C-alpha cells in the first residue's frame, strides 16, 4: 500500500510554526534531553486540539522516537534543526541533520520501506527480535509510530548533499479518539 503524503507546505500555509537548532552532542551525552524536548514541543502544540491530553501524549511520543533515531544517526560534532508546523490537515515535523557514513544506506533503505506502509508481520518481527540490527538507529520506535499512529516518515531532498531532511507527518484524525 503506497502512502500519499500531503504537499510540502511553506510557512504561509501553516497555522503555526516553530524552529529550533541544537548541537547533537548535548543529546548524545544526556539522552534524557530527547524526552525533555519532545515534552516541550508536545505541550506547545497540544493546546490547539480538542483532546489536549491525547494530543500531548501522541506528539511527545512521535517526537521523542524521531529525536532518538536522529540523535543516534548523527555524528557527534553536528547540529540538529527541528522545524514543526501545524497545517490544516495535520502536524508536520522536519529535521535537518547529518547521518554517520556507515548508517546512510541502512537509513535510506529503512525509510523507503516505511513509505510502503507498515504491515503487522514486519512490525511484530522487529518487536520480538532478540538482537538489534547491525545498523541500529531506533528502527523499532520509527516503525511503531508509523504503525500505531499512521505517521508518515520520509526523506526529503535538500540543497546540501551531506544533510538529510527527515519529515514526519501525522494527520489530525490521529489526535481524535
C-alpha positions, 0 to 999 in steps of 0.5 A, a space after each residue: 500500500 503506497 502512502 500519499 503524503 500531503 504537499 510540502 507546505 511553506 510557512 504561509 500555509 501553516 497555522 503555526 510554526 516553530 524552529 529550533 537548532 541544537 548541537 547533537 552532542 548535548 543529546 548524545 551525552 544526556 539522552 534524557 534531553 530527547 524526552 525533555 524536548 519532545 515534552 516541550 514541543 508536545 505541550 506547545 502544540 497540544 493546546 490547539 486540539 480538542 483532546 489536549 491530553 491525547 494530543 500531548 501524549 501522541 506528539 511527545 511520543 512521535 517526537 521523542 522516537 524521531 529525536 532518538 533515531 536522529 540523535 543516534 544517526 548523527 555524528 557527534 560534532 553536528 547540529 540538529 534543526 527541528 522545524 514543526 508546523 501545524 497545517 490544516 490537515 495535520 502536524 508536520 515535523 522536519 529535521 535537518 541533520 547529518 547521518 554517520 557514513 556507515 548508517 546512510 544506506 541502512 537509513 535510506 533503505 529503512 525509510 523507503 520501506 516505511 513509505 510502503 506502509 507498515 504491515 503487522 508481520 514486519 512490525 511484530 518481527 522487529 518487536 520480538 527480535 532478540 538482537 538489534 540490527 547491525 545498523 541500529 538507529 531506533 528502527 523499532 520506535 520509527 516503525 511503531 509510530 508509523 504503525 500505531 499512529 499512521 505517521 508518515 516518515 520520509 526523506 526529503 531532498 535538500 540543497 546540501 548533499 551531506 544533510 538529510 531532511 527527515 519529515 514526519 507527518 501525522 494527520 489530525 484524525 490521529 489526535 481524535 479518539 
